């Protein structure tokens, strides 16, 4: 039979009651159990406890956290916090459940398999019919322009209008939410805004930026402005060196682009149209328009009240725009 700590404590207590001294108790234990006997300091500590009136030889219960808080109850509690608030932070979980950052990290990533990601912005929630129309249009364009190898792509020019706002948008960090492993990534529909703003129209082709046309303060695009100011400036820039140059125009289905006045103007100037499915992004070159040209102008003027300088800003950065669009 092997002696444990409680057995030795019982012997020490017995010797204490017999009236043996600390040294006598230690010598007796050492002679009987040699290297398995407790140390003199242990005998001394227990004699002190018994002198204070202690009679129990059991370990006293100690307050404090358990060795590990990563237990099913805590895991389920963290899961419920995330379901209640997808923006919940580490510090909020720590304050609510009284567990360490290390334990929270272990629960989130090893047990719940969640990660915090940004919502993906989308302009519209498309129907199945609209999605099919987009696919059919893309297939038609790929076939018409021979997968982009046709020389006709050098005659394609695309343009779009966009508001420049004087405001600070929500950051990616602010829009992050927790998602579980089997959940779809969240999305957000772009919200309308009504702060100080300026409308611009940007056009470019495969060789780079062509023109940026700014509207008067807080005005919107209409057929009159589009056919008498915007398009003549763009066409004049394209045909500056070659008056009869072929132009294939790609723009969206905005009312100012599809009006009778605009169609008549394009026919008179011998401008061909590519067409555009409903609620469809611009094709690849058009995506670069929104993400490169317009985005850079917005970034330059962010928070500025002097939005009348849009056209000057575009002209100053034209060389960098051209570099981006060729990449």
GUGUNU-747205 format. One record per residue (C-alpha): residue in one letter; residue number from 1; x, y, z negated. Coordinates in steps of 0.02 Angstrom, whole numbers, plus 32768, in hexadecimal, padded with zeros to 4 digits. Each point is the difference from the previous one (the first is absolute). Last residue first. Layout:
BEGIN
vexro rest = a nr = NUM X = X Y = Y Z = Z
...
END
This chain:
BEGIN
vexro rest = x nr = 327 X = 7F69 Y = 8930 Z = 8CE5
vexro rest = x nr = 326 X = 7FD1 Y = 8071 Z = 8093
vexro rest = x nr = 325 X = 7F76 Y = 8057 Z = 7F9C
vexro rest = x nr = 324 X = 8074 Y = 8024 Z = 7F6F
vexro rest = x nr = 323 X = 8088 Y = 8051 Z = 806A
vexro rest = x nr = 322 X = 7F7F Y = 806C Z = 8059
vexro rest = x nr = 321 X = 7FBA Y = 803A Z = 7F5A
vexro rest = x nr = 320 X = 80AF Y = 802F Z = 7FC4
vexro rest = x nr = 319 X = 8019 Y = 806E Z = 809A
vexro rest = x nr = 318 X = 7F55 Y = 8051 Z = 7FEC
vexro rest = x nr = 317 X = 801E Y = 8033 Z = 7F4A
vexro rest = x nr = 316 X = 800E Y = 80BB Z = 801D
vexro rest = x nr = 315 X = 7F71 Y = 7FFF Z = 807E
vexro rest = x nr = 314 X = 7F8C Y = 7FA5 Z = 7F88
vexro rest = x nr = 313 X = 8026 Y = 807B Z = 7F73
vexro rest = x nr = 312 X = 7FDC Y = 8095 Z = 8072
vexro rest = x nr = 311 X = 7F59 Y = 7FB4 Z = 8032
vexro rest = x nr = 310 X = 7FCC Y = 7FE3 Z = 7F4D
vexro rest = x nr = 309 X = 8031 Y = 80AF Z = 7FC3
vexro rest = x nr = 308 X = 7F49 Y = 8035 Z = 7FE6
vexro rest = x nr = 307 X = 7FFB Y = 7F8A Z = 7F6B
vexro rest = x nr = 306 X = 8050 Y = 8080 Z = 7F8E
vexro rest = x nr = 305 X = 7FAF Y = 7FC2 Z = 7F5E
vexro rest = x nr = 304 X = 8082 Y = 7F78 Z = 7FE9
vexro rest = x nr = 303 X = 7FE2 Y = 7F69 Z = 7F91
vexro rest = x nr = 302 X = 8039 Y = 7F86 Z = 8086
vexro rest = x nr = 301 X = 803C Y = 8061 Z = 8099
vexro rest = x nr = 300 X = 8097 Y = 7F95 Z = 802C
vexro rest = x nr = 299 X = 7FAC Y = 7F5C Z = 7FCC
vexro rest = x nr = 298 X = 7F69 Y = 802A Z = 806B
vexro rest = x nr = 297 X = 806F Y = 8025 Z = 8097
vexro rest = x nr = 296 X = 805A Y = 7F5C Z = 7FE4
vexro rest = x nr = 295 X = 7F5D Y = 7F9F Z = 7FF3
vexro rest = x nr = 294 X = 7FBE Y = 804E Z = 80A0
vexro rest = x nr = 293 X = 8097 Y = 7FCB Z = 8064
vexro rest = x nr = 292 X = 8030 Y = 7F5A Z = 7FB2
vexro rest = x nr = 291 X = 7F6E Y = 7F9D Z = 7FB9
vexro rest = x nr = 290 X = 7F72 Y = 804E Z = 8065
vexro rest = x nr = 289 X = 805C Y = 800A Z = 80A5
vexro rest = x nr = 288 X = 8058 Y = 7F59 Z = 7FE0
vexro rest = x nr = 287 X = 7F55 Y = 7FAE Z = 7FF9
vexro rest = x nr = 286 X = 7FDC Y = 804F Z = 80A7
vexro rest = x nr = 285 X = 8096 Y = 7FAC Z = 8051
vexro rest = x nr = 284 X = 7FC3 Y = 7F5A Z = 7FBB
vexro rest = x nr = 283 X = 7F4D Y = 8018 Z = 803B
vexro rest = x nr = 282 X = 7F95 Y = 8083 Z = 7FAC
vexro rest = x nr = 281 X = 7F96 Y = 7FB9 Z = 7F76
vexro rest = x nr = 280 X = 7F52 Y = 7FC5 Z = 802D
vexro rest = x nr = 279 X = 7F5E Y = 8043 Z = 7FBE
vexro rest = x nr = 278 X = 7FAA Y = 7FDD Z = 80A7
vexro rest = x nr = 277 X = 806F Y = 7FBC Z = 808E
vexro rest = x nr = 276 X = 8068 Y = 807E Z = 8063
vexro rest = x nr = 275 X = 800F Y = 8020 Z = 80B9
vexro rest = x nr = 274 X = 809F Y = 8015 Z = 8065
vexro rest = x nr = 273 X = 7FCD Y = 80A1 Z = 8056
vexro rest = x nr = 272 X = 8048 Y = 8045 Z = 80A3
vexro rest = x nr = 271 X = 8020 Y = 80BB Z = 8017
vexro rest = x nr = 270 X = 7FDF Y = 8047 Z = 80AD
vexro rest = x nr = 269 X = 7FF5 Y = 80B5 Z = 7FC2
vexro rest = x nr = 268 X = 7F4B Y = 800F Z = 803D
vexro rest = x nr = 267 X = 7FD4 Y = 7F55 Z = 7FB9
vexro rest = x nr = 266 X = 804C Y = 802E Z = 7F58
vexro rest = x nr = 265 X = 7F9E Y = 80A3 Z = 7FF9
vexro rest = x nr = 264 X = 7F5C Y = 7FAB Z = 8030
vexro rest = x nr = 263 X = 8019 Y = 7F7C Z = 7F78
vexro rest = x nr = 262 X = 8025 Y = 8088 Z = 7F7F
vexro rest = x nr = 261 X = 7F64 Y = 8065 Z = 802D
vexro rest = x nr = 260 X = 7F92 Y = 7F64 Z = 8000
vexro rest = x nr = 259 X = 8039 Y = 7FD6 Z = 7F50
vexro rest = x nr = 258 X = 806C Y = 7F67 Z = 7FD9
vexro rest = x nr = 257 X = 8099 Y = 8053 Z = 7FB4
vexro rest = x nr = 256 X = 7FA4 Y = 8087 Z = 7F9D
vexro rest = x nr = 255 X = 7F8A Y = 7F7A Z = 7FBD
vexro rest = x nr = 254 X = 8090 Y = 7F99 Z = 7FBC
vexro rest = x nr = 253 X = 8019 Y = 7F5A Z = 805B
vexro rest = x nr = 252 X = 80BD Y = 7FF6 Z = 7FEF
vexro rest = x nr = 251 X = 8089 Y = 803D Z = 8074
vexro rest = x nr = 250 X = 806B Y = 7FAE Z = 8087
vexro rest = x nr = 249 X = 8028 Y = 8065 Z = 809A
vexro rest = x nr = 248 X = 804F Y = 7FB5 Z = 809C
vexro rest = x nr = 247 X = 805A Y = 808D Z = 805A
vexro rest = x nr = 246 X = 804A Y = 7FF4 Z = 80AF
vexro rest = x nr = 245 X = 807A Y = 808B Z = 8029
vexro rest = x nr = 244 X = 7FC2 Y = 8077 Z = 8086
vexro rest = x nr = 243 X = 8055 Y = 809C Z = 7FBC
vexro rest = x nr = 242 X = 80A6 Y = 7FAD Z = 7FD7
vexro rest = x nr = 241 X = 8075 Y = 8068 Z = 7F93
vexro rest = x nr = 240 X = 7F80 Y = 8054 Z = 7F8E
vexro rest = x nr = 239 X = 7F80 Y = 7F77 Z = 801E
vexro rest = x nr = 238 X = 8007 Y = 7FBC Z = 7F4E
vexro rest = x nr = 237 X = 8008 Y = 80AC Z = 7FAD
vexro rest = x nr = 236 X = 7F74 Y = 8044 Z = 806C
vexro rest = x nr = 235 X = 7F96 Y = 7F68 Z = 7FD9
vexro rest = x nr = 234 X = 8017 Y = 801C Z = 7F44
vexro rest = x nr = 233 X = 7FDC Y = 80BB Z = 8009
vexro rest = x nr = 232 X = 7F69 Y = 7FE5 Z = 8071
vexro rest = x nr = 231 X = 7FC3 Y = 7F75 Z = 7F89
vexro rest = x nr = 230 X = 7FFF Y = 806C Z = 7F62
vexro rest = x nr = 229 X = 7FC4 Y = 80AC Z = 8036
vexro rest = x nr = 228 X = 7F6E Y = 7FFC Z = 807C
vexro rest = x nr = 227 X = 7FCC Y = 7F49 Z = 7FFE
vexro rest = x nr = 226 X = 8017 Y = 7FD4 Z = 7F47
vexro rest = x nr = 225 X = 7FCB Y = 80AC Z = 7FC1
vexro rest = x nr = 224 X = 7F5B Y = 7FFB Z = 8060
vexro rest = x nr = 223 X = 7FE2 Y = 7F48 Z = 7FDC
vexro rest = x nr = 222 X = 800B Y = 8019 Z = 7F44
vexro rest = x nr = 221 X = 8089 Y = 7FE5 Z = 7F7F
vexro rest = x nr = 220 X = 7FEB Y = 8048 Z = 7F51
vexro rest = x nr = 219 X = 8029 Y = 80A9 Z = 7FB6
vexro rest = x nr = 218 X = 804E Y = 8017 Z = 7F54
vexro rest = x nr = 217 X = 8082 Y = 8080 Z = 803B
vexro rest = x nr = 216 X = 800D Y = 800A Z = 80BE
vexro rest = x nr = 215 X = 8035 Y = 7F60 Z = 8055
vexro rest = x nr = 214 X = 80B3 Y = 7FC3 Z = 8017
vexro rest = x nr = 213 X = 8043 Y = 7FAC Z = 809E
vexro rest = x nr = 212 X = 8094 Y = 7F89 Z = 7FF9
vexro rest = x nr = 211 X = 804C Y = 7FCF Z = 80A6
vexro rest = x nr = 210 X = 8062 Y = 7F7A Z = 805D
vexro rest = x nr = 209 X = 805E Y = 7F99 Z = 7F7E
vexro rest = x nr = 208 X = 805F Y = 7F68 Z = 803C
vexro rest = x nr = 207 X = 802F Y = 7F9F Z = 809B
vexro rest = x nr = 206 X = 7F70 Y = 7F83 Z = 7FF2
vexro rest = x nr = 205 X = 7F83 Y = 808B Z = 7FF4
vexro rest = x nr = 204 X = 7FCF Y = 8088 Z = 7F86
vexro rest = x nr = 203 X = 7F6D Y = 8068 Z = 7FC7
vexro rest = x nr = 202 X = 7FD9 Y = 8053 Z = 7F59
vexro rest = x nr = 201 X = 7F62 Y = 8061 Z = 7FD2
vexro rest = x nr = 200 X = 7FFC Y = 806A Z = 7F63
vexro rest = x nr = 199 X = 7F7A Y = 802F Z = 7F81
vexro rest = x nr = 198 X = 802E Y = 8065 Z = 7F66
vexro rest = x nr = 197 X = 7FC9 Y = 7FE7 Z = 7F4B
vexro rest = x nr = 196 X = 7FDD Y = 804E Z = 7F57
vexro rest = x nr = 195 X = 7F9E Y = 7F7D Z = 7FA1
vexro rest = x nr = 194 X = 7F65 Y = 7F9E Z = 8032
vexro rest = x nr = 193 X = 802D Y = 7F48 Z = 8001
vexro rest = x nr = 192 X = 7FB4 Y = 7F65 Z = 804F
vexro rest = x nr = 191 X = 8032 Y = 7F59 Z = 7FB6
vexro rest = x nr = 190 X = 805F Y = 7F76 Z = 805A
vexro rest = x nr = 189 X = 7FB0 Y = 7F58 Z = 7FDB
vexro rest = x nr = 188 X = 8068 Y = 7F9E Z = 7F83
vexro rest = x nr = 187 X = 803C Y = 7F4D Z = 8009
vexro rest = x nr = 186 X = 8028 Y = 7F78 Z = 7F81
vexro rest = x nr = 185 X = 806B Y = 7F66 Z = 802C
vexro rest = x nr = 184 X = 7F9A Y = 7F60 Z = 7FFB
vexro rest = x nr = 183 X = 7FFF Y = 7F98 Z = 7F61
vexro rest = x nr = 182 X = 804D Y = 7F52 Z = 7FE6
vexro rest = x nr = 181 X = 809F Y = 803C Z = 7FA9
vexro rest = x nr = 180 X = 7FA8 Y = 807C Z = 7F8E
vexro rest = x nr = 179 X = 8001 Y = 80BA Z = 8024
vexro rest = x nr = 178 X = 8037 Y = 8091 Z = 7F90
vexro rest = x nr = 177 X = 7FE4 Y = 80B0 Z = 8041
vexro rest = x nr = 176 X = 8072 Y = 8087 Z = 804B
vexro rest = x nr = 175 X = 7FB0 Y = 80A6 Z = 8034
vexro rest = x nr = 174 X = 8065 Y = 8070 Z = 7F8C
vexro rest = x nr = 173 X = 80A5 Y = 7FB1 Z = 8035
vexro rest = x nr = 172 X = 7FD6 Y = 801B Z = 80B7
vexro rest = x nr = 171 X = 7FE6 Y = 80B9 Z = 7FDD
vexro rest = x nr = 170 X = 7F57 Y = 8056 Z = 800A
vexro rest = x nr = 169 X = 8009 Y = 8094 Z = 8079
vexro rest = x nr = 168 X = 804A Y = 80AB Z = 7FD6
vexro rest = x nr = 167 X = 7FA2 Y = 808A Z = 805A
vexro rest = x nr = 166 X = 800F Y = 807F Z = 808C
vexro rest = x nr = 165 X = 7FAC Y = 7F95 Z = 8085
vexro rest = x nr = 164 X = 8032 Y = 7FEB Z = 80B6
vexro rest = x nr = 163 X = 7F6B Y = 7FC5 Z = 8065
vexro rest = x nr = 162 X = 801E Y = 7F8F Z = 8095
vexro rest = x nr = 161 X = 7FE1 Y = 8001 Z = 80BA
vexro rest = x nr = 160 X = 8037 Y = 7F79 Z = 8079
vexro rest = x nr = 159 X = 8069 Y = 7FE9 Z = 809A
vexro rest = x nr = 158 X = 803F Y = 7F7D Z = 8078
vexro rest = x nr = 157 X = 805C Y = 800F Z = 80A3
vexro rest = x nr = 156 X = 8013 Y = 7F70 Z = 8079
vexro rest = x nr = 155 X = 8062 Y = 8024 Z = 80A0
vexro rest = x nr = 154 X = 809C Y = 7FA1 Z = 7FCA
vexro rest = x nr = 153 X = 7F8D Y = 7F6B Z = 7FDD
vexro rest = x nr = 152 X = 7FDF Y = 7FF9 Z = 80BB
vexro rest = x nr = 151 X = 80AC Y = 7FB4 Z = 801B
vexro rest = x nr = 150 X = 7FB4 Y = 7F59 Z = 7FCC
vexro rest = x nr = 149 X = 8062 Y = 7F9D Z = 7F7D
vexro rest = x nr = 148 X = 7F83 Y = 8021 Z = 7F74
vexro rest = x nr = 147 X = 7FB8 Y = 7F4F Z = 7FFF
vexro rest = x nr = 146 X = 7FD5 Y = 8013 Z = 80B9
vexro rest = x nr = 145 X = 7FAB Y = 80AA Z = 7FF1
vexro rest = x nr = 144 X = 7F52 Y = 7FC4 Z = 8031
vexro rest = x nr = 143 X = 8013 Y = 7F58 Z = 7FA6
vexro rest = x nr = 142 X = 803A Y = 804D Z = 7F5E
vexro rest = x nr = 141 X = 7F7A Y = 8087 Z = 800E
vexro rest = x nr = 140 X = 7F75 Y = 7F7F Z = 8018
vexro rest = x nr = 139 X = 803F Y = 7F97 Z = 7F6E
vexro rest = x nr = 138 X = 8001 Y = 809A Z = 7F90
vexro rest = x nr = 137 X = 7F4F Y = 802E Z = 8035
vexro rest = x nr = 136 X = 7FC0 Y = 7F50 Z = 7FDD
vexro rest = x nr = 135 X = 8050 Y = 7FFF Z = 7F53
vexro rest = x nr = 134 X = 7FB7 Y = 80A9 Z = 7FD3
vexro rest = x nr = 133 X = 7F53 Y = 7FCF Z = 803E
vexro rest = x nr = 132 X = 8009 Y = 7F60 Z = 7F99
vexro rest = x nr = 131 X = 8027 Y = 8065 Z = 7F62
vexro rest = x nr = 130 X = 7F6E Y = 8074 Z = 8026
vexro rest = x nr = 129 X = 7F8A Y = 7F6C Z = 8014
vexro rest = x nr = 128 X = 803E Y = 7FB2 Z = 7F5E
vexro rest = x nr = 127 X = 7FDA Y = 80A2 Z = 7FA4
vexro rest = x nr = 126 X = 808C Y = 8076 Z = 7FCE
vexro rest = x nr = 125 X = 8019 Y = 804B Z = 7F53
vexro rest = x nr = 124 X = 8050 Y = 80A4 Z = 8030
vexro rest = x nr = 123 X = 809E Y = 806A Z = 7FE9
vexro rest = x nr = 122 X = 8061 Y = 7F7E Z = 7F99
vexro rest = x nr = 121 X = 8078 Y = 8025 Z = 7F72
vexro rest = x nr = 120 X = 8055 Y = 7F69 Z = 7FB1
vexro rest = x nr = 119 X = 7FF2 Y = 8000 Z = 7F43
vexro rest = x nr = 118 X = 80A9 Y = 7FFC Z = 7FAB
vexro rest = x nr = 117 X = 803F Y = 7F64 Z = 7FA9
vexro rest = x nr = 116 X = 8011 Y = 7FBE Z = 7F50
vexro rest = x nr = 115 X = 8024 Y = 7F47 Z = 7FF2
vexro rest = x nr = 114 X = 7FA4 Y = 7F70 Z = 7FAD
vexro rest = x nr = 113 X = 803A Y = 7F4E Z = 7FE5
vexro rest = x nr = 112 X = 7F94 Y = 7FEA Z = 7F63
vexro rest = x nr = 111 X = 8079 Y = 7F8E Z = 7FA2
vexro rest = x nr = 110 X = 80AE Y = 802B Z = 803F
vexro rest = x nr = 109 X = 7FEA Y = 80B2 Z = 803E
vexro rest = x nr = 108 X = 7F81 Y = 8051 Z = 7F8D
vexro rest = x nr = 107 X = 801C Y = 7F94 Z = 7F65
vexro rest = x nr = 106 X = 80BE Y = 800D Z = 800A
vexro rest = x nr = 105 X = 7FFB Y = 80BD Z = 801A
vexro rest = x nr = 104 X = 7F89 Y = 8014 Z = 7F6D
vexro rest = x nr = 103 X = 8072 Y = 7F95 Z = 7F93
vexro rest = x nr = 102 X = 8096 Y = 806B Z = 802C
vexro rest = x nr = 101 X = 7F9E Y = 80A1 Z = 7FE3
vexro rest = x nr = 100 X = 7FD6 Y = 7FC5 Z = 7F50
vexro rest = x nr = 99 X = 7F54 Y = 7FD4 Z = 7FBD
vexro rest = x nr = 98 X = 7F88 Y = 8069 Z = 7F9A
vexro rest = x nr = 97 X = 7F67 Y = 7FD6 Z = 806A
vexro rest = x nr = 96 X = 7FB9 Y = 80AD Z = 8027
vexro rest = x nr = 95 X = 809E Y = 8067 Z = 7FE9
vexro rest = x nr = 94 X = 806A Y = 7F88 Z = 8067
vexro rest = x nr = 93 X = 7F7C Y = 7FF4 Z = 8088
vexro rest = x nr = 92 X = 7FF7 Y = 80BE Z = 800A
vexro rest = x nr = 91 X = 80BE Y = 800B Z = 8004
vexro rest = x nr = 90 X = 800C Y = 7F82 Z = 808E
vexro rest = x nr = 89 X = 7F82 Y = 8061 Z = 8067
vexro rest = x nr = 88 X = 7F49 Y = 7FE5 Z = 802E
vexro rest = x nr = 87 X = 7FD4 Y = 8039 Z = 80B1
vexro rest = x nr = 86 X = 7F95 Y = 7F66 Z = 8027
vexro rest = x nr = 85 X = 7F92 Y = 8029 Z = 7F69
vexro rest = x nr = 84 X = 7F80 Y = 7F82 Z = 7FC0
vexro rest = x nr = 83 X = 8048 Y = 7F6E Z = 8063
vexro rest = x nr = 82 X = 80AF Y = 802D Z = 7FC6
vexro rest = x nr = 81 X = 7FCB Y = 8007 Z = 7F49
vexro rest = x nr = 80 X = 7FA7 Y = 7F59 Z = 8013
vexro rest = x nr = 79 X = 809C Y = 7FAC Z = 8043
vexro rest = x nr = 78 X = 8068 Y = 8049 Z = 7F72
vexro rest = x nr = 77 X = 7F85 Y = 7FB6 Z = 7F81
vexro rest = x nr = 76 X = 8003 Y = 7F57 Z = 8058
vexro rest = x nr = 75 X = 80BE Y = 7FFB Z = 7FF4
vexro rest = x nr = 74 X = 7FFA Y = 8036 Z = 7F49
vexro rest = x nr = 73 X = 7F87 Y = 7F74 Z = 7FD2
vexro rest = x nr = 72 X = 805E Y = 7F7F Z = 8069
vexro rest = x nr = 71 X = 80A3 Y = 8023 Z = 7FA2
vexro rest = x nr = 70 X = 8094 Y = 806B Z = 802F
vexro rest = x nr = 69 X = 8010 Y = 804A Z = 7F53
vexro rest = x nr = 68 X = 809B Y = 7F9B Z = 7FD4
vexro rest = x nr = 67 X = 8060 Y = 7FF7 Z = 7F5C
vexro rest = x nr = 66 X = 7F65 Y = 8036 Z = 7FA2
vexro rest = x nr = 65 X = 7FF5 Y = 80B7 Z = 7FCD
vexro rest = x nr = 64 X = 8018 Y = 8031 Z = 7F4B
vexro rest = x nr = 63 X = 7FD0 Y = 7FD3 Z = 7F4E
vexro rest = x nr = 62 X = 8061 Y = 7F7B Z = 7FA3
vexro rest = x nr = 61 X = 7FB6 Y = 7F69 Z = 7FA7
vexro rest = x nr = 60 X = 806A Y = 7FC4 Z = 7F6C
vexro rest = x nr = 59 X = 8069 Y = 7F66 Z = 8017
vexro rest = x nr = 58 X = 7FCE Y = 7F77 Z = 7F87
vexro rest = x nr = 57 X = 805E Y = 7FE1 Z = 7F5B
vexro rest = x nr = 56 X = 7F77 Y = 804D Z = 7F97
vexro rest = x nr = 55 X = 801E Y = 802A Z = 7F48
vexro rest = x nr = 54 X = 803B Y = 80B4 Z = 800A
vexro rest = x nr = 53 X = 8010 Y = 8056 Z = 7F57
vexro rest = x nr = 52 X = 808C Y = 807C Z = 8021
vexro rest = x nr = 51 X = 807D Y = 7F83 Z = 7FB5
vexro rest = x nr = 50 X = 7FC3 Y = 7F81 Z = 8081
vexro rest = x nr = 49 X = 802C Y = 8078 Z = 808D
vexro rest = x nr = 48 X = 80AC Y = 8025 Z = 7FB5
vexro rest = x nr = 47 X = 8023 Y = 7F46 Z = 7FEE
vexro rest = x nr = 46 X = 7FCD Y = 7FED Z = 80B7
vexro rest = x nr = 45 X = 807D Y = 8084 Z = 8038
vexro rest = x nr = 44 X = 808E Y = 7FB1 Z = 7F99
vexro rest = x nr = 43 X = 7FE2 Y = 7F52 Z = 8047
vexro rest = x nr = 42 X = 8001 Y = 8048 Z = 80B0
vexro rest = x nr = 41 X = 809F Y = 8063 Z = 7FDB
vexro rest = x nr = 40 X = 8053 Y = 7F61 Z = 7FBE
vexro rest = x nr = 39 X = 7FDF Y = 7FA8 Z = 80A5
vexro rest = x nr = 38 X = 7F80 Y = 7F77 Z = 8019
vexro rest = x nr = 37 X = 8038 Y = 7F4A Z = 7FFA
vexro rest = x nr = 36 X = 8019 Y = 7FA1 Z = 80A4
vexro rest = x nr = 35 X = 80BE Y = 8011 Z = 7FF3
vexro rest = x nr = 34 X = 8008 Y = 7F9F Z = 7F5B
vexro rest = x nr = 33 X = 7F55 Y = 7FB8 Z = 7FD3
vexro rest = x nr = 32 X = 8018 Y = 7FBE Z = 7F4D
vexro rest = x nr = 31 X = 809E Y = 805D Z = 7FCA
vexro rest = x nr = 30 X = 7FC9 Y = 80A1 Z = 8059
vexro rest = x nr = 29 X = 7F54 Y = 7FFB Z = 7FB1
vexro rest = x nr = 28 X = 804B Y = 7FEB Z = 7F53
vexro rest = x nr = 27 X = 8082 Y = 8087 Z = 801B
vexro rest = x nr = 26 X = 7F79 Y = 807B Z = 803F
vexro rest = x nr = 25 X = 7F91 Y = 7FE1 Z = 7F69
vexro rest = x nr = 24 X = 8092 Y = 8015 Z = 7F88
vexro rest = x nr = 23 X = 8033 Y = 80A3 Z = 8057
vexro rest = x nr = 22 X = 7F51 Y = 8047 Z = 7FF6
vexro rest = x nr = 21 X = 7FEF Y = 7FD1 Z = 7F4A
vexro rest = x nr = 20 X = 7F9B Y = 7F6A Z = 7FC6
vexro rest = x nr = 19 X = 7F6A Y = 8020 Z = 7F91
vexro rest = x nr = 18 X = 7F9D Y = 7F66 Z = 802F
vexro rest = x nr = 17 X = 7F7C Y = 8072 Z = 8050
vexro rest = x nr = 16 X = 8085 Y = 8047 Z = 8075
vexro rest = x nr = 15 X = 803C Y = 7F4F Z = 8025
vexro rest = x nr = 14 X = 7F4E Y = 7FD1 Z = 8035
vexro rest = x nr = 13 X = 7FF0 Y = 809F Z = 806A
vexro rest = x nr = 12 X = 80A5 Y = 7FD8 Z = 8056
vexro rest = x nr = 11 X = 7FC4 Y = 7F4D Z = 8020
vexro rest = x nr = 10 X = 7F5C Y = 8041 Z = 8049
vexro rest = x nr = 9 X = 805F Y = 807C Z = 806D
vexro rest = x nr = 8 X = 806A Y = 7F70 Z = 8040
vexro rest = x nr = 7 X = 7F65 Y = 7FA1 Z = 8035
vexro rest = x nr = 6 X = 7FB4 Y = 809E Z = 804F
vexro rest = x nr = 5 X = 809A Y = 801A Z = 806A
vexro rest = x nr = 4 X = 7FFC Y = 7F52 Z = 804B
vexro rest = x nr = 3 X = 8048 Y = 7F5F Z = 7FBC
vexro rest = x nr = 2 X = 8017 Y = 7F6C Z = 8075
vexro rest = x nr = 1 X = 7FBC Y = 7F57 Z = 7FCF
END
